[in-house]
Amino acid sequence: MSEKSLNAAGVSVEFSGLRALDNVSLTLSPAEIVGLIGPNGSGKTTLINAITGQVPLAGGRVTIGGDQISGLSPRRIALKGINRSFQIVRLFNNMTVVENVESSALAHGVSLRQAREKANTLLAEFSLSEKAEDLAGNLSYGDKRRVEIARALAADPAFLLLDEPAAGMNEAESETLLHILSELPRTRGLGLLIIDHDMGLIMRLCNRLHVLASGRTIAEGKADEVRKNPAVIEAYLGSEAANA
Ligand SMILES: Nc1ncnc2c1ncn2[C@@H]1O[C@H](COP(=O)(O)OP(=O)(O)OP(=O)(O)O)[C@@H](O)[C@H]1O
């Protein structure tokens, strides 16, 4: 378990002259859950892409415990302890559920036996044991999402960055997911960064919020305070959410 924080400092990203992120700074500590929110196109996914090395930085740096990771390949960054999920689920549909989770552990250098053990433990934790031998492609949407998170955890990350993990889930599925995610900081000392448009889920899960609008940070801090911030209400939340 890492006691080091993940730190994005003054991060900027440009796409053909468009500044998608402008001087954004965010810290994620072990065992905390931060919600990354903002209107469509405000730069949330781009910030995850910048941290995980999927897009190059036009400015700033990303460090873990002071060691620079920006500039490394996505694979090297993953090996430093950062894992992520995508807006659209990415699984090996023709492999079984247990093979999907196992392959992620194997890619991080454990033996086949250890990988199988780890996969089985994770599937039990995620109430997916009964589906271990099912083809991943045949699962319901909510189950696929959970397998994706189990896959990410099989790599034993110190930080997990989730891009709209509850998108497309029904109420029961998102309730199960919320329960699983809320336990991770305590059980694994994991730092979680979560993008989601479901403010109910975000408010129940997150200790802190970071709000982007047009690629810039417009507010950050304790969830209760941020949701009352007039700039946030104007840019994003609407008075309804602020009163929730
Ligand atoms: N690969 C890319 N090439 C060009 N422009 C991009 C690319 N990725 C993102 N953008 C642009 O950068 C801006 C930020 O996009 P991003 O996907 O990070 O926003 P977001 O806050 O995650 O949005 P949403 O809530 O809709 O997922 C948008 O204007 C988007 O069109």
The ligand as a MOL file (V3000), in Angstrom:
LIG
                    3D

  0  0  0     0  0            999 V3000
M  V30 BEGIN CTAB
M  V30 COUNTS 31 33 0 0 0
M  V30 BEGIN ATOM
M  V30 1 N -8.3530 13.1530 -28.9700 0
M  V30 2 C -8.9060 14.3550 -29.0930 0
M  V30 3 N -8.7100 15.1140 -30.1890 0
M  V30 4 C -9.2580 16.3480 -30.3120 0
M  V30 5 N -10.0290 16.9200 -29.3740 0
M  V30 6 C -10.2690 16.2090 -28.2450 0
M  V30 7 C -9.7320 14.8980 -28.0480 0
M  V30 8 N -10.1380 14.4480 -26.8310 0
M  V30 9 C -10.8980 15.4250 -26.2990 0
M  V30 10 N -10.9820 16.4840 -27.1460 0
M  V30 11 C -11.6880 17.7470 -26.8750 0
M  V30 12 O -11.2300 18.2200 -25.6220 0
M  V30 13 C -12.3130 18.7840 -24.8700 0
M  V30 14 C -12.4680 18.0550 -23.5480 0
M  V30 15 O -12.9800 16.7430 -23.8080 0
M  V30 16 P -13.1620 15.6490 -22.6740 0
M  V30 17 O -13.5950 14.3900 -23.3570 0
M  V30 18 O -11.9460 15.6030 -21.8350 0
M  V30 19 O -14.3720 16.2580 -21.8270 0
M  V30 20 P -15.2430 15.5710 -20.6950 0
M  V30 21 O -15.3650 16.5920 -19.5970 0
M  V30 22 O -14.6730 14.2540 -20.3240 0
M  V30 23 O -16.6480 15.3980 -21.4280 0
M  V30 24 P -17.8500 14.3250 -21.2190 0
M  V30 25 O -18.4770 14.6330 -19.8970 0
M  V30 26 O -18.7660 14.6400 -22.3650 0
M  V30 27 O -17.2390 12.9600 -21.2950 0
M  V30 28 C -13.5460 18.7030 -25.7780 0
M  V30 29 O -13.6600 19.9170 -26.4660 0
M  V30 30 C -13.1960 17.5580 -26.7140 0
M  V30 31 O -13.8640 17.6970 -27.9580 0
M  V30 END ATOM
M  V30 BEGIN BOND
M  V30 1 1 1 2
M  V30 2 1 2 3
M  V30 3 2 2 7
M  V30 4 2 3 4
M  V30 5 1 4 5
M  V30 6 2 5 6
M  V30 7 1 6 7
M  V30 8 1 6 10
M  V30 9 1 7 8
M  V30 10 2 8 9
M  V30 11 1 9 10
M  V30 12 1 10 11
M  V30 13 1 11 12
M  V30 14 1 11 30
M  V30 15 1 12 13
M  V30 16 1 13 14
M  V30 17 1 13 28
M  V30 18 1 14 15
M  V30 19 1 15 16
M  V30 20 2 16 17
M  V30 21 1 16 18
M  V30 22 1 16 19
M  V30 23 1 19 20
M  V30 24 2 20 21
M  V30 25 1 20 22
M  V30 26 1 20 23
M  V30 27 1 23 24
M  V30 28 2 24 25
M  V30 29 1 24 26
M  V30 30 1 24 27
M  V30 31 1 28 29
M  V30 32 1 28 30
M  V30 33 1 30 31
M  V30 END BOND
M  V30 END CTAB
M  END
